[in-house]
Amino acid sequence: MQATINGELHVAVPMATRSLAELRWSAWTYLATAGVAPGMIEDILTALHEAVANAIRHSGSDSDVAVRLAAGRTRVTIEVKDTGRGIDPGVTIPPPAPSVMAEGGRGLFLIWSLMSSVRFGHSRGTHLIMVKELFPDAPEHVRF
């Protein structure tokens, strides 16, 4: 289920990887309508996909993953919340670059690499808050 509330996109993502395609489409449509540049949208969608895929794979929860996107003129804020067991305390934050030979473990590294800031909020389960700073339009006298 998705809804736009006060200019924000709210999506409840079922615990199935097939749900990721619909989430990406909804987020892309929302961000494009908000005027976010295509290159920035790709960074945001990749980080969002990785965050929700991690929740689906690792949370151990049966409840939907709650996603909130808020696009402003100079930044996009994304929250991803699950009600699972929470992030493993052994995970290094921020994550180091994974080995090129590793079969997995790139999700958190990609998130930290693509977003301007990442932090964990306080809630049951995992609550990831990601911010992507945008570049506002240059004033008329600076445009090329």
C-alpha positions as CSV (number, residue, x, y, z in Angstrom):
1,M,0.0,0.0,0.0
2,Q,1.2,3.5,-0.8
3,A,0.0,7.0,-0.2
4,T,1.2,10.5,-0.6
5,I,0.7,12.4,2.6
6,N,1.6,16.1,3.0
7,G,3.9,15.8,-0.1
8,E,5.7,12.7,1.2
9,L,5.5,9.2,-0.2
10,H,4.6,6.5,2.3
11,V,4.9,2.8,1.2
12,A,4.3,-0.4,3.1
13,V,6.5,-3.0,1.4
14,P,5.6,-6.6,1.8
15,M,8.3,-9.0,3.0
16,A,9.0,-10.4,-0.5
17,T,11.8,-9.4,-2.9
18,R,9.3,-9.2,-5.8
19,S,7.9,-6.1,-3.9
20,L,11.1,-4.2,-4.7
21,A,10.3,-3.5,-8.4
22,E,7.0,-1.8,-7.4
23,L,8.7,0.2,-4.7
24,R,11.4,1.4,-7.2
25,W,8.7,2.5,-9.7
26,S,6.7,4.3,-7.0
27,A,9.8,6.1,-5.7
28,W,11.1,6.9,-9.2
29,T,7.7,8.5,-10.1
30,Y,7.6,10.4,-6.8
31,L,11.1,11.7,-7.2
32,A,10.8,12.6,-10.9
33,T,7.6,14.5,-10.2
34,A,9.4,16.4,-7.4
35,G,12.0,17.5,-9.9
36,V,14.9,15.5,-8.6
37,A,17.7,15.2,-11.3
38,P,17.9,11.7,-12.9
39,G,21.4,11.0,-11.7
40,M,20.4,11.8,-8.2
41,I,17.3,9.6,-8.5
42,E,19.5,6.6,-9.5
43,D,21.6,7.0,-6.4
44,I,18.6,7.3,-4.2
45,L,16.8,4.3,-5.8
46,T,19.9,2.1,-5.4
47,A,20.3,3.0,-1.7
48,L,16.6,2.6,-1.1
49,H,16.6,-0.8,-2.8
50,E,19.5,-2.0,-0.7
51,A,18.0,-0.8,2.5
52,V,14.6,-2.5,1.9
53,A,16.3,-5.7,0.5
54,N,18.4,-5.9,3.7
55,A,15.2,-5.6,5.8
56,I,13.5,-8.3,3.8
57,R,16.5,-10.7,3.9
58,H,17.8,-10.1,7.4
59,S,15.1,-8.7,9.7
60,G,13.3,-12.0,10.4
61,S,10.0,-10.1,10.6
62,D,6.7,-10.9,8.8
63,S,5.5,-7.3,9.0
64,D,5.7,-4.9,6.1
65,V,8.7,-2.6,5.8
66,A,7.7,1.0,6.3
67,V,9.2,3.4,3.8
68,R,8.9,7.2,3.8
69,L,10.4,9.6,1.2
70,A,10.3,13.3,1.6
71,A,11.7,15.3,-1.4
72,G,12.5,19.0,-0.8
73,R,14.3,21.6,-2.9
74,T,17.7,20.8,-1.5
75,R,17.5,17.3,-0.1
76,V,15.6,14.0,-0.1
77,T,15.1,12.2,3.2
78,I,14.3,8.5,3.3
79,E,13.3,6.4,6.2
80,V,13.2,2.6,6.2
81,K,11.8,0.8,9.2
82,D,11.3,-2.8,10.0
83,T,10.1,-4.6,13.2
84,G,12.6,-7.4,13.1
85,R,15.5,-8.3,15.3
86,G,17.6,-5.1,14.5
87,I,21.0,-4.7,13.0
88,D,23.7,-7.1,14.1
89,P,25.8,-5.4,16.7
90,G,28.9,-6.9,15.1
91,V,28.3,-4.9,11.9
92,T,30.9,-2.1,11.4
93,I,29.3,1.3,10.9
94,P,30.2,2.9,8.6
95,P,30.9,-0.3,6.7
96,P,34.3,-0.8,5.1
97,A,34.6,-1.6,1.3
98,P,33.8,-5.3,0.8
99,S,36.3,-7.6,-0.8
100,V,36.0,-7.9,-4.6
101,M,35.8,-11.6,-4.0
102,A,32.9,-11.4,-1.6
103,E,29.5,-12.8,-2.7
104,G,27.5,-10.3,-0.7
105,G,27.9,-7.7,1.9
106,R,27.8,-4.7,-0.4
107,G,24.4,-3.2,0.6
108,L,25.4,-1.1,3.6
109,F,28.6,0.0,1.8
110,L,26.6,1.2,-1.2
111,I,24.1,3.0,1.0
112,W,26.9,4.9,2.8
113,S,28.7,5.6,-0.5
114,L,25.7,7.0,-2.4
115,M,23.9,9.0,0.3
116,S,25.0,12.3,1.9
117,S,24.3,11.0,5.4
118,V,23.1,7.8,7.0
119,R,22.1,7.1,10.6
120,F,20.0,4.8,12.6
121,G,16.9,6.0,14.4
122,H,15.4,4.7,17.6
123,S,12.7,2.1,17.2
124,R,12.1,-1.6,17.6
125,G,13.8,-3.4,14.7
126,T,15.9,-1.4,12.4
127,H,15.2,2.3,11.5
128,L,17.5,3.6,8.8
129,I,17.4,7.4,8.0
130,M,19.2,8.4,4.7
131,V,19.6,11.9,3.3
132,K,20.7,12.8,-0.2
133,E,21.7,16.5,-0.6
134,L,20.6,17.9,-3.9
135,F,22.0,20.6,-6.0
136,P,19.4,23.4,-6.4
137,D,19.2,25.2,-9.7
138,A,21.9,27.8,-10.2
139,P,20.8,31.4,-10.3
140,E,20.2,32.8,-13.8
141,H,23.5,34.8,-13.8
142,V,25.5,31.6,-13.1
143,R,24.0,29.3,-15.7
144,F,26.1,28.3,-18.7
